[in-house]
């Protein structure tokens, strides 16, 4: 089966606030599988439902996975809430929906997340470092926020101009 296409900036679907998942149905399970397939194929360590055009409060992450090791242990996060943040950390971030760009972003150093897993069981996770950054990055997607919304106005405007030029060249070619 063909992989679903990632929605890329400046697509307005990335700015929508996602709706909670009401019931974990076969369609939700299929979406989670599709999201994992896309995340690993790209490759990435996280992917939110809005990045596949679905305005649902759902994301997948696998911060232990690398292309070299290839051991996969994806976690499906449904209807997450970040219930606690502490400290500060600056991390070089990238995003599958923001092509050809990375930037340092300030985030909370530690977070506590409460959510449901794919079986509908509550999970509570305390995370720090890369995992905390990834959880916050994917959580932002559910609220229509991209990592470039968290950088300086100048850096963001430079990226936006570069991206518009890139899209114009692609449409001409």
C-alpha positions, 0 to 999 in steps of 0.5 A: 500500500502507498504511504500517505503524503505528509502535509507541508508548510504552508498548508493551512491544515497544519494550523487547525486545532485538532479534535479529541478522539472520541472512540478508538475505532478500527479507523483510528487504529489504521490511521495510527499504523499509517502514521507509524509507516510514514514516520519510519519511511521519512525517517522521523521520530514523531508524527502527528495526525494533522501532518497527514491531514487528520485534525485529531488529537493523536500522534506517534513517537519512537525516540529510541529508533534509528535507521542504523539500529532499526529496532522499532518501538512506536508509541501511540499517544491519544488525547494527550495533555501536558500536565506539568512542565519544568525547566528549560532546554534548547534543542535543534528541531526539525519537522517532516512538515517543514522541509529543509529547515532546522532551528534551535527551539526553547522547550521545557526540559521535563514534562509530564504527559497524560494520555490514552494508548491504542487500547484506551488505557490511561498512560502517564509519562514523565520525560526529559531531554529528547523525549520531552522535546519530541512530546512537546513538538508533536503536542504543538501540532495538535494545537496548530503550532509548528516549531517555526512558530517558536523561533524569532520573527526574523528567522521565521520570515527568512524561512517563509520567503525561502519556502515560497521561492522553493514552491514557486520554482517547483510549480514552474518546473 
